[in-house]
Amino acid sequence: MIYLDNSATTMLKPVGVAEAVANAINESGSYARGAYTSAIWAGRTLHEARKEIAKLFNLGDNQTVAFCANATTALNTAILGAIEPGSHVITSVLEHNAVLRPLYRMQQTAGISIDFLPADDIGNIHVEDAKRLLRRDTKALVLTHASNVTGNSVDIAAFGKFAKKNELLFIVDAAQSAGSIPIDFNNMNADILCFTGHKYLMGPQGTGGLCMKKSTRIDPLIYGGTGIDSFSHDQPINYPDRLEAGTQNIHSIAGLLFALKFINETGLENIIARKMALFTQLYMGLQTIDNITIYGDIYQKERTSTLSINVGDMDSSTVSDILSTEYDICTRSGAHCAPKMHEALGTEKQGAVRLSISYFNTERNIEETINALSAIAF
Ligand SMILES: Cc1ncc(COP(=O)(O)O)c(C=O)c1O
């Protein structure tokens, strides 16, 4: 099997991730629920995972990470818990439904209004448009760091400056960029950065979180036990405890910790270089094939290793099915939960075939994929 659906979830994890999960099942008690060895083991694992995230995303002293199940939970927590009811919010057509749907929910139930930054022909958004959309009641900016369809990155530094200047709450969706593009949370002027553990951080499913300044006010999405302040009717006031009700998924966090150590020890720059070399090989091979359309800003300096294409006017699901059944190549067709991105690219009917590359793919994988698509397009 050639697995090229890494933007959905990475299947090949660093050797040792699965063992770390199995080990945690045997070793871990419940964090903050006891002073015996296995409970301390759980606490230490959580603490170390926070430290590795802090290292990878350059968190400062007054910043922290709250763990949760995935980027969707983190984004719901950030959007529903920190955006002011009744305010105006700027977001973009690049967004995944994990951003769009909580915003639509707030539109219905909390009276927010939403404007969308448009994308240009190659799927990029621009700060000038944000300046144009800015209103007196604009209170928040919610943007993905990288599109899950085109792989294009967003100039977060420029939007961060814009958000800071206009005193906007800035929420960043790093589901695709974490592990694919360097993240400097301390210097990007974002208030909240949401990530998932099972994509390019190469950890197990069921892990994710949000990075935040400890001074940012976020109402919890989930209420319940935290092991501390048990007589209070409210969640603890300090972060991350306020956002971490219920037993933490230490088993999977132990796997994520192993993956984070792998990334930090290998060096993110080396991981990126490897993925982008394979991306270039794929792109160079596909661009010579007549009848293949490639979407996005392929030559962008900083981008992810995700490439979306179409073959003539064939439905994207037909192409993906042929790749799967005849060549054992796994790709993702359809709308990728990003409806507005497809409207902007004009692919809302056809969808697109998304090929997304991981650190563990090989040159041979890419060569075989180019050959398969060449035969399909012939
Ligand atoms: C850009 C983007 N945001 C959010 C998500 C949601 O991530 P998760 O499914 O891990 O919650 C995804 C997943 O595909 C994504 O690509």
The ligand as an SDF file (V2000), in Angstrom:
LIG
                    3D

 16 16  0  0  0  0  0  0  0  0999 V2000
   -7.3660   22.6110    8.4150 C   0  0  0  0  0  0  0  0  0  0  0  0
   -7.9960   21.6290    9.3600 C   0  0  0  0  0  0  0  0  0  0  0  0
   -8.5480   22.0870   10.4940 N   0  0  0  0  0  0  0  0  0  0  0  0
   -9.1100   21.2530   11.3900 C   0  0  0  0  0  0  0  0  0  0  0  0
   -9.1450   19.9020   11.1790 C   0  0  0  0  0  0  0  0  0  0  0  0
   -9.7550   19.0070   12.1990 C   0  0  0  0  0  0  0  0  0  0  0  0
   -8.7990   18.1540   12.7420 O   0  0  0  0  0  0  0  0  0  0  0  0
   -9.2550   16.9250   13.6540 P   0  0  0  0  0  0  0  0  0  0  0  0
  -10.0380   16.0170   12.7620 O   0  0  0  0  0  0  0  0  0  0  0  0
   -8.0030   16.3190   14.1360 O   0  0  0  0  0  0  0  0  0  0  0  0
  -10.1060   17.4780   14.7220 O   0  0  0  0  0  0  0  0  0  0  0  0
   -8.6040   19.3690    9.9940 C   0  0  0  0  0  0  0  0  0  0  0  0
   -8.6640   17.9210    9.7140 C   0  0  0  0  0  0  0  0  0  0  0  0
   -8.7310   17.4710    8.6130 O   0  0  0  0  0  0  0  0  0  0  0  0
   -8.0000   20.2580    9.0640 C   0  0  0  0  0  0  0  0  0  0  0  0
   -7.4340   19.8050    7.9450 O   0  0  0  0  0  0  0  0  0  0  0  0
  1  2  1  0
  2  3  1  0
  2 15  2  0
  3  4  2  0
  4  5  1  0
  5  6  1  0
  5 12  2  0
  6  7  1  0
  7  8  1  0
  8  9  2  0
  8 10  1  0
  8 11  1  0
 12 13  1  0
 12 15  1  0
 13 14  2  0
 15 16  1  0
M  END
$$$$
